[in-house]
Amino acid sequence: MPHEHHHHHEHRGLQEVIAIIDATDMSAAAKELALKIFDIIADAEAKAHAVEKNAVHFHEVGAIDSIVDIVAIAVCADSLGVENVIVPELCEGRGTVRCQHGVLPVPVPATANIMQRFGFNVHLLPVQGEFVTPTGAAAAAALMTTDELPQSFKILGIGLGAGKRQYERPSILRALLIEDNAQKKTL
């Protein structure tokens, strides 16, 4: 059974989203990252719809709560001074998801486009559902500096975030702050 995904959001174009982010009070680095995430999504959506990037109208991602999510990612990364991000793989579910465009296969076209463009290693889970959204894939793409973990490292900190959707397996994102034992460099 496809996952239901009903939201009534405003549809905004890339230029409208850029104007909202430009008007936001945050550091230049955080703005740059937020705009980079939206640009990655716009490219992926343009490819999925076979239109120019400036013709893309964001549906779910154009909603204020989604803009806030992306700005929060950018502000958090900037505030923490994140310089290196390792994304060994993205774990995605299977099946279909219902969204603004109807029932789509998982990964949805925009997510698949981002996965392809940025060369992500993808691990398909034996679980029905969407575990990687276009926003999540774009944020990972904008932040990732490598996909290879050091051979040996110490874990300095752990962060967890849980998705809202109910699946047979928890939808949890875990981030580790690590120190490479060989280089004594925090990643």
VENRA-V401953 format. One record per helix or strand of 2 or more residues. SS is the DSSP state (a for helix, b for strand). FROM is the first residue (numbers start at 0). TO is the last residue. Records with the same first field share a line. If there is no record, write none. Layout:
BEGIN
SS=FROM-TO  FROM-TO
END
This chain:
BEGIN
b=11-12  56-57  89-93  95-98  101-104  121-127  152-161  171-179  184-185
a=13-21  27-48  52-54  59-61  63-78  108-116  133-142
END
